[in-house]
Amino acid sequence: MAAEPGTVEHRAHAALDRLAGALPTLGIALSGGGDSTALMHLAQGWGQGRLMAATVDHGLRPGSADEARRAGQAAAALGIPHETLLWHREGGGNLMGAARDARLRLLADWARRHGLSAVLLGHTLDDQAETLLMRLARGAGLDGLCGMADRREAEGALWLRPLLAISRAELRDWLAARGIGWIDDPSNERDDFHRVRLRKAMAGLDLPLPQLAQALENLGMARDALAHYAAEAAQGARSRAGGLDLPLPAFLAAPAEIRRRLLVAGLRFVSGAGYPPRRAPVQHALAELAQGRQVTLEGVIARTRTGWLHLIREPAASLRAAPARGDPALWDGRWRVTGLQPGQQVRALGHAPLSGLGWRDSGLTRDEAAATPGIWQDQALLAAPLLQPAPGIAATPLRGLPEFRAMLYVH
Protein backbone atom coordinates (compact mmCIF):
# COMPACT_ATOMS: atom_id res chain seq x y z
CA MET A 1 0.00 0.00 0.00
CA ALA A 2 1.46 3.33 -1.05
CA ALA A 3 2.15 5.93 1.63
CA GLU A 4 -0.02 9.05 1.78
CA PRO A 5 1.56 12.05 0.00
CA GLY A 6 3.35 14.40 2.35
CA THR A 7 3.82 11.85 5.13
CA VAL A 8 7.20 10.83 6.48
CA GLU A 9 6.90 7.46 4.70
CA HIS A 10 6.01 9.04 1.38
CA ARG A 11 8.89 11.52 1.47
CA ALA A 12 11.45 8.95 2.65
CA HIS A 13 10.33 6.33 0.12
CA ALA A 14 10.39 8.91 -2.69
CA ALA A 15 13.98 9.77 -1.74
CA LEU A 16 14.90 6.08 -1.64
CA ASP A 17 13.27 5.57 -5.07
CA ARG A 18 15.38 8.42 -6.47
CA LEU A 19 18.66 7.53 -4.78
CA ALA A 20 18.58 3.74 -4.48
CA GLY A 21 15.81 2.43 -6.70
CA ALA A 22 18.23 0.53 -8.96
CA LEU A 23 20.51 -0.79 -6.19
CA PRO A 24 20.08 -4.43 -5.15
CA THR A 25 21.84 -4.37 -1.76
CA LEU A 26 21.89 -1.62 0.83
CA GLY A 27 23.59 -1.19 4.17
CA ILE A 28 22.25 0.90 7.04
CA ALA A 29 24.56 2.75 9.42
CA LEU A 30 22.62 2.02 12.61
CA SER A 31 23.60 3.81 15.80
CA GLY A 32 20.35 2.93 17.54
CA GLY A 33 19.40 6.61 17.88
CA GLY A 34 16.13 8.02 16.65
CA ASP A 35 17.35 9.05 13.20
CA SER A 36 19.01 5.78 12.20
CA THR A 37 16.26 3.69 13.83
CA ALA A 38 13.64 5.54 11.80
CA LEU A 39 15.78 5.09 8.68
CA MET A 40 15.96 1.33 9.26
CA HIS A 41 12.18 0.98 9.66
CA LEU A 42 11.48 3.24 6.68
CA ALA A 43 13.94 1.33 4.48
CA GLN A 44 12.45 -1.97 5.59
CA GLY A 45 8.95 -0.68 4.78
CA TRP A 46 10.17 0.56 1.41
CA GLY A 47 10.57 -3.11 0.55
CA GLN A 48 13.16 -2.95 -2.22
CA GLY A 49 16.58 -4.58 -2.20
CA ARG A 50 18.36 -6.65 0.41
CA LEU A 51 19.15 -4.81 3.65
CA MET A 52 21.95 -5.21 6.18
CA ALA A 53 22.83 -3.03 9.18
CA ALA A 54 26.02 -2.26 11.08
CA THR A 55 26.74 -0.40 14.30
CA VAL A 56 30.11 1.17 15.03
CA ASP A 57 31.08 0.82 18.70
CA HIS A 58 33.69 3.47 19.37
CA GLY A 59 34.22 2.19 22.91
CA LEU A 60 34.26 5.73 24.27
CA ARG A 61 31.50 5.22 26.88
CA PRO A 62 30.83 2.38 29.33
CA GLY A 63 27.42 1.66 27.80
CA SER A 64 28.42 1.66 24.15
CA ALA A 65 28.67 -2.13 23.83
CA ASP A 66 25.19 -2.57 25.29
CA GLU A 67 23.81 0.07 22.91
CA ALA A 68 25.35 -1.77 19.94
CA ARG A 69 23.79 -5.01 21.19
CA ARG A 70 20.35 -3.36 21.47
CA ALA A 71 20.71 -1.90 17.98
CA GLY A 72 21.46 -5.40 16.71
CA GLN A 73 18.36 -6.75 18.43
CA ALA A 74 16.23 -4.05 16.81
CA ALA A 75 17.60 -5.00 13.39
CA ALA A 76 17.08 -8.72 14.04
CA ALA A 77 13.44 -8.05 14.96
CA LEU A 78 12.97 -6.80 11.39
CA GLY A 79 14.89 -9.72 9.89
CA ILE A 80 17.86 -7.52 8.97
CA PRO A 81 21.34 -9.05 9.45
CA HIS A 82 23.48 -6.93 11.76
CA GLU A 83 27.15 -6.58 12.60
CA THR A 84 28.95 -4.59 15.29
CA LEU A 85 32.18 -2.90 14.17
CA LEU A 86 34.71 -2.09 16.89
CA TRP A 87 37.04 0.90 16.85
CA HIS A 88 40.33 0.84 18.74
CA ARG A 89 41.56 4.40 18.98
CA GLU A 90 45.24 5.11 18.44
CA GLY A 91 46.93 8.45 19.10
CA GLY A 92 45.48 11.76 20.21
CA GLY A 93 44.07 14.68 18.27
CA ASN A 94 40.48 15.70 17.72
CA LEU A 95 38.30 12.99 19.24
CA MET A 96 35.14 13.76 17.27
CA GLY A 97 37.04 14.02 14.00
CA ALA A 98 38.95 10.78 14.60
CA ALA A 99 35.73 8.95 15.54
CA ARG A 100 33.96 10.26 12.43
CA ASP A 101 36.79 9.20 10.12
CA ALA A 102 37.03 5.78 11.77
CA ARG A 103 33.28 5.24 11.44
CA LEU A 104 33.48 5.97 7.73
CA ARG A 105 36.39 3.58 7.21
CA LEU A 106 34.85 0.76 9.23
CA LEU A 107 31.50 1.04 7.46
CA ALA A 108 33.18 1.21 4.05
CA ASP A 109 35.18 -1.96 4.80
CA TRP A 110 31.98 -3.66 6.00
CA ALA A 111 30.14 -2.63 2.82
CA ARG A 112 32.94 -4.04 0.64
CA ARG A 113 33.05 -7.33 2.53
CA HIS A 114 29.34 -7.88 1.96
CA GLY A 115 29.16 -6.54 -1.57
CA LEU A 116 26.74 -3.75 -0.65
CA SER A 117 25.80 -1.28 -3.37
CA ALA A 118 25.56 1.67 -0.97
CA VAL A 119 25.29 2.60 2.70
CA LEU A 120 22.31 4.61 3.97
CA LEU A 121 23.00 7.36 6.51
CA GLY A 122 20.37 8.87 8.80
CA HIS A 123 21.28 12.56 8.50
CA THR A 124 18.23 14.81 8.74
CA LEU A 125 17.17 18.36 7.95
CA ASP A 126 18.43 19.33 11.42
CA ASP A 127 21.88 17.98 10.54
CA GLN A 128 21.78 20.04 7.35
CA ALA A 129 20.99 23.21 9.29
CA GLU A 130 23.68 22.49 11.87
CA THR A 131 26.22 21.83 9.14
CA LEU A 132 25.30 25.08 7.40
CA LEU A 133 25.83 27.13 10.56
CA MET A 134 29.06 25.33 11.46
CA ARG A 135 30.46 26.02 8.01
CA LEU A 136 29.34 29.62 8.15
CA ALA A 137 31.35 29.98 11.33
CA ARG A 138 34.41 28.60 9.50
CA GLY A 139 34.01 31.00 6.57
CA ALA A 140 33.12 28.27 4.07
CA GLY A 141 32.61 28.99 0.39
CA LEU A 142 29.53 28.29 -1.68
CA ASP A 143 30.05 24.53 -1.89
CA GLY A 144 30.36 24.17 1.87
CA LEU A 145 27.28 26.32 2.47
CA CYS A 146 25.19 24.06 0.23
CA GLY A 147 25.18 21.50 3.02
CA MET A 148 25.59 17.74 2.80
CA ALA A 149 24.98 15.96 -0.50
CA ASP A 150 22.35 13.23 -0.55
CA ARG A 151 24.70 11.09 -2.64
CA ARG A 152 28.45 10.90 -2.14
CA GLU A 153 31.37 8.57 -2.82
CA ALA A 154 34.14 8.24 -0.24
CA GLU A 155 36.48 5.50 1.02
CA GLY A 156 35.52 3.41 -2.01
CA ALA A 157 31.84 3.27 -1.02
CA LEU A 158 28.63 5.03 -2.05
CA TRP A 159 26.83 6.90 0.75
CA LEU A 160 23.17 7.91 0.51
CA ARG A 161 21.21 10.27 2.77
CA PRO A 162 17.48 9.85 2.05
CA LEU A 163 16.24 11.79 5.13
CA LEU A 164 17.80 15.20 4.49
CA ALA A 165 14.41 16.82 3.86
CA ILE A 166 12.83 15.39 7.04
CA SER A 167 13.31 16.91 10.48
CA ARG A 168 14.49 15.09 13.58
CA ALA A 169 11.22 15.91 15.37
CA GLU A 170 9.16 14.44 12.51
CA LEU A 171 11.10 11.19 12.68
CA ARG A 172 10.68 10.88 16.46
CA ASP A 173 6.98 11.62 16.22
CA TRP A 174 6.72 8.94 13.53
CA LEU A 175 8.51 6.41 15.76
CA ALA A 176 6.48 7.31 18.85
CA ALA A 177 3.20 6.94 16.97
CA ARG A 178 4.20 3.35 16.16
CA GLY A 179 5.53 2.48 19.58
CA ILE A 180 9.09 2.10 18.28
CA GLY A 181 11.81 2.94 20.80
CA TRP A 182 15.28 4.27 20.25
CA ILE A 183 18.47 4.97 22.20
CA ASP A 184 19.32 8.49 23.33
CA ASP A 185 23.09 9.03 23.15
CA PRO A 186 24.20 10.89 26.31
CA SER A 187 27.07 12.48 24.37
CA ASN A 188 24.42 14.58 22.60
CA GLU A 189 24.18 16.59 25.83
CA ARG A 190 27.92 17.26 26.22
CA ASP A 191 28.56 20.98 25.88
CA ASP A 192 32.25 20.41 25.15
CA PHE A 193 31.26 19.29 21.64
CA HIS A 194 30.81 22.19 19.20
CA ARG A 195 27.89 20.59 17.36
CA VAL A 196 26.02 20.01 20.62
CA ARG A 197 26.44 23.65 21.64
CA LEU A 198 25.27 24.74 18.22
CA ARG A 199 22.26 22.42 18.39
CA LYS A 200 21.21 23.91 21.72
CA ALA A 201 21.68 27.45 20.41
CA MET A 202 19.49 26.65 17.41
CA ALA A 203 16.78 25.35 19.71
CA GLY A 204 16.98 28.52 21.79
CA LEU A 205 16.73 30.74 18.72
CA ASP A 206 13.90 28.63 17.26
CA LEU A 207 15.44 28.86 13.79
CA PRO A 208 12.92 27.91 11.08
CA LEU A 209 14.14 24.71 9.42
CA PRO A 210 11.98 25.02 6.27
CA GLN A 211 13.48 28.43 5.52
CA LEU A 212 16.99 27.12 6.12
CA ALA A 213 16.20 24.26 3.77
CA GLN A 214 15.06 26.76 1.13
CA ALA A 215 18.29 28.71 1.56
CA LEU A 216 20.27 25.48 1.02
CA GLU A 217 18.28 24.77 -2.13
CA ASN A 218 18.94 28.28 -3.46
CA LEU A 219 22.66 27.93 -2.77
CA GLY A 220 22.64 24.54 -4.47
CA MET A 221 21.14 26.06 -7.62
CA ALA A 222 23.89 28.68 -7.69
CA ARG A 223 26.54 25.98 -7.20
CA ASP A 224 25.10 23.92 -10.08
CA ALA A 225 25.26 26.94 -12.38
CA LEU A 226 28.94 27.47 -11.53
CA ALA A 227 29.64 23.77 -12.02
CA HIS A 228 28.05 23.93 -15.47
CA TYR A 229 30.25 26.90 -16.38
CA ALA A 230 33.34 25.07 -15.10
CA ALA A 231 32.48 22.02 -17.21
CA GLU A 232 32.20 24.28 -20.26
CA ALA A 233 35.63 25.76 -19.51
CA ALA A 234 37.07 22.22 -19.27
CA GLN A 235 36.00 21.20 -22.77
CA GLY A 236 38.92 19.52 -24.50
CA ALA A 237 40.53 18.22 -21.31
CA ARG A 238 42.80 15.18 -21.67
CA SER A 239 43.81 12.42 -19.29
CA ARG A 240 46.73 10.01 -19.42
CA ALA A 241 48.47 7.82 -16.85
CA GLY A 242 46.18 9.14 -14.12
CA GLY A 243 47.09 12.77 -14.83
CA LEU A 244 45.01 15.57 -16.28
CA ASP A 245 45.59 18.28 -18.90
CA LEU A 246 43.28 21.32 -19.01
CA PRO A 247 43.24 23.77 -21.97
CA LEU A 248 45.23 26.73 -20.64
CA PRO A 249 43.59 29.59 -22.62
CA ALA A 250 40.11 28.69 -21.38
CA PHE A 251 41.44 28.20 -17.85
CA LEU A 252 43.15 31.60 -17.72
CA ALA A 253 40.20 33.38 -19.32
CA ALA A 254 37.66 32.01 -16.82
CA PRO A 255 36.55 33.99 -13.74
CA ALA A 256 38.48 33.34 -10.54
CA GLU A 257 35.85 31.05 -9.03
CA ILE A 258 35.74 28.89 -12.15
CA ARG A 259 39.54 28.58 -12.13
CA ARG A 260 39.38 27.57 -8.48
CA ARG A 261 36.78 24.89 -9.21
CA LEU A 262 38.76 23.50 -12.10
CA LEU A 263 41.94 23.32 -10.04
CA VAL A 264 40.23 21.76 -7.01
CA ALA A 265 38.55 19.09 -9.15
CA GLY A 266 41.83 18.45 -10.96
CA LEU A 267 43.74 18.04 -7.70
CA ARG A 268 41.19 15.55 -6.40
CA PHE A 269 41.16 13.71 -9.72
CA VAL A 270 44.94 13.23 -9.76
CA SER A 271 45.50 12.67 -6.03
CA GLY A 272 42.48 10.50 -5.29
CA ALA A 273 41.68 12.67 -2.26
CA GLY A 274 38.20 12.31 -0.81
CA TYR A 275 37.95 15.96 0.18
CA PRO A 276 38.92 19.23 -1.49
CA PRO A 277 42.00 21.07 -0.20
CA ARG A 278 41.76 24.18 1.95
CA ARG A 279 41.00 27.43 0.22
CA ALA A 280 44.14 29.42 1.13
CA PRO A 281 46.71 27.07 -0.48
CA VAL A 282 44.49 26.75 -3.55
CA GLN A 283 44.37 30.53 -3.93
CA HIS A 284 48.15 30.69 -3.58
CA ALA A 285 48.54 27.97 -6.23
CA LEU A 286 46.26 29.86 -8.62
CA ALA A 287 48.32 33.03 -8.19
CA GLU A 288 51.54 31.11 -8.91
CA LEU A 289 50.09 29.41 -11.99
CA ALA A 290 48.91 32.78 -13.34
CA GLN A 291 52.58 33.83 -13.29
CA GLY A 292 53.62 30.68 -15.13
CA ARG A 293 55.27 29.12 -12.06
CA GLN A 294 55.10 25.44 -11.10
CA VAL A 295 53.43 24.52 -7.81
CA THR A 296 52.98 21.33 -5.80
CA LEU A 297 49.82 20.90 -3.76
CA GLU A 298 48.04 17.85 -2.28
CA GLY A 299 50.61 15.52 -3.81
CA VAL A 300 50.05 16.95 -7.30
CA ILE A 301 52.47 18.90 -9.50
CA ALA A 302 50.73 21.68 -11.48
CA ARG A 303 52.53 23.49 -14.28
CA THR A 304 51.66 25.40 -17.45
CA ARG A 305 53.25 24.40 -20.74
CA THR A 306 52.48 24.74 -24.45
CA GLY A 307 48.85 25.72 -24.06
CA TRP A 308 47.97 23.30 -21.29
CA LEU A 309 47.70 23.22 -17.53
CA HIS A 310 49.33 19.88 -16.65
CA LEU A 311 48.39 18.17 -13.38
CA ILE A 312 50.44 15.06 -12.57
CA ARG A 313 51.04 12.95 -9.49
CA GLU A 314 54.03 14.06 -7.45
CA PRO A 315 56.53 11.14 -7.42
CA ALA A 316 57.36 11.71 -3.74
CA ALA A 317 53.66 11.43 -2.86
CA SER A 318 53.32 8.18 -4.79
CA LEU A 319 56.36 6.79 -2.96
CA ARG A 320 54.59 7.50 0.34
CA ALA A 321 51.50 5.55 -0.72
CA ALA A 322 51.02 2.27 1.14
CA PRO A 323 51.89 -0.89 -0.82
CA ALA A 324 48.91 -2.79 -2.26
CA ARG A 325 48.51 -6.55 -2.54
CA GLY A 326 45.93 -8.99 -3.83
CA ASP A 327 44.09 -9.34 -7.10
CA PRO A 328 42.85 -6.81 -7.91
CA ALA A 329 45.06 -4.43 -5.95
CA LEU A 330 43.94 -0.83 -5.49
CA TRP A 331 46.96 1.41 -5.07
CA ASP A 332 47.48 5.08 -4.20
CA GLY A 333 43.74 5.75 -4.51
CA ARG A 334 44.43 5.97 -8.26
CA TRP A 335 45.20 2.59 -9.81
CA ARG A 336 43.60 -0.84 -10.19
CA VAL A 337 46.24 -3.50 -10.79
CA THR A 338 45.38 -7.09 -11.76
CA GLY A 339 47.50 -10.20 -12.17
CA LEU A 340 49.59 -10.04 -8.97
CA GLN A 341 50.92 -13.30 -7.60
CA PRO A 342 51.38 -14.15 -3.88
CA GLY A 343 54.27 -12.22 -2.40
CA GLN A 344 54.05 -9.45 -4.98
CA GLN A 345 52.94 -5.90 -4.21
CA VAL A 346 52.31 -2.61 -5.96
CA ARG A 347 54.54 0.33 -5.04
CA ALA A 348 55.62 3.46 -6.87
CA LEU A 349 58.16 2.91 -9.61
CA GLY A 350 60.31 5.88 -8.53
CA HIS A 351 63.05 7.58 -10.52
CA ALA A 352 65.87 5.09 -9.89
CA PRO A 353 64.75 2.26 -12.23
CA LEU A 354 63.74 4.51 -15.13
CA SER A 355 67.03 4.49 -17.02
CA GLY A 356 66.69 0.78 -17.74
CA LEU A 357 63.04 0.92 -18.76
CA GLY A 358 63.06 3.14 -21.85
CA TRP A 359 60.63 5.52 -20.23
CA ARG A 360 60.99 8.16 -22.98
CA ASP A 361 59.30 5.80 -25.44
CA SER A 362 56.17 5.83 -23.26
CA GLY A 363 55.41 9.46 -24.05
CA LEU A 364 55.34 10.29 -20.34
CA THR A 365 57.53 12.83 -18.61
CA ARG A 366 60.14 11.56 -16.17
CA ASP A 367 58.04 12.56 -13.16
CA GLU A 368 54.90 11.00 -14.64
CA ALA A 369 56.74 7.73 -15.24
CA ALA A 370 58.22 7.70 -11.72
CA ALA A 371 54.75 7.98 -10.17
CA THR A 372 53.32 5.01 -12.07
CA PRO A 373 52.81 1.63 -10.39
CA GLY A 374 55.64 -0.88 -10.20
CA ILE A 375 55.27 -4.56 -9.34
CA TRP A 376 57.74 -5.50 -6.62
CA GLN A 377 58.73 -8.59 -4.68
CA ASP A 378 60.78 -7.61 -1.67
CA GLN A 379 63.25 -5.09 -3.15
CA ALA A 380 63.21 -6.52 -6.68
CA LEU A 381 61.26 -4.72 -9.41
CA LEU A 382 59.41 -7.33 -11.47
CA ALA A 383 57.39 -5.17 -13.85
CA ALA A 384 56.50 -1.62 -14.82
CA PRO A 385 53.21 -2.20 -16.68
CA LEU A 386 52.80 1.34 -18.02
CA LEU A 387 56.30 1.48 -19.46
CA GLN A 388 56.81 -2.07 -20.69
CA PRO A 389 54.15 -4.75 -21.36
CA ALA A 390 54.04 -7.29 -18.56
CA PRO A 391 52.35 -10.64 -19.37
CA GLY A 392 49.29 -11.18 -17.18
CA ILE A 393 49.57 -7.81 -15.40
CA ALA A 394 47.45 -4.76 -16.15
CA ALA A 395 47.29 -1.35 -14.47
CA THR A 396 44.25 0.83 -15.11
CA PRO A 397 43.55 4.32 -13.72
CA LEU A 398 40.55 4.39 -11.41
CA ARG A 399 39.36 7.65 -12.96
CA GLY A 400 38.97 9.00 -16.46
CA LEU A 401 37.44 12.12 -17.98
CA PRO A 402 33.85 11.17 -17.02
CA GLU A 403 34.94 11.03 -13.36
CA PHE A 404 36.66 14.40 -13.66
CA ARG A 405 33.52 15.98 -15.09
CA ALA A 406 31.49 14.44 -12.26
CA MET A 407 33.88 16.00 -9.73
CA LEU A 408 33.05 19.42 -11.10
CA TYR A 409 29.47 18.87 -9.95
CA VAL A 410 30.07 17.05 -6.66
CA HIS A 411 32.05 18.68 -3.85
Secondary structure, 3 states (H helix, E strand, C coil): CCCCCCCHHHHHHHHHHHHHCCCCEEEEECCCCHHHHHHHHHHHHHCCCEEEEEEEECCCCCCHHHHHHHHHHHHHHCCCCEEEEECCCCCCCCHHHHHHHHHHHHHHHHHHHCCCCEEECCCCHHHHHHHHHHHHHCCCCHHHHCCCCCEEEECCEEEECCCCCCCHHHHHHHHHHCCCCCCCCHHHHCCCCHHHHHHHHHHHHCCCHHHHHHHHHHHHHHHHHHHHHHHHHCCCCEEECCEEEEEHHHHHHCCHHHHHHHHHHHHHHHHCCCCCCCHHHHHHHHHHHHCCCCEEECCEEEEEECCEEEEEECHHHHHHCCCECCCCEEECCCEEEECCCCCCEEEECCCHHHHHCCHHHHCCCHHHHHCCEEEEECCEEEECCCCCCCCCCEEEECCCHHHHHHHHHCC
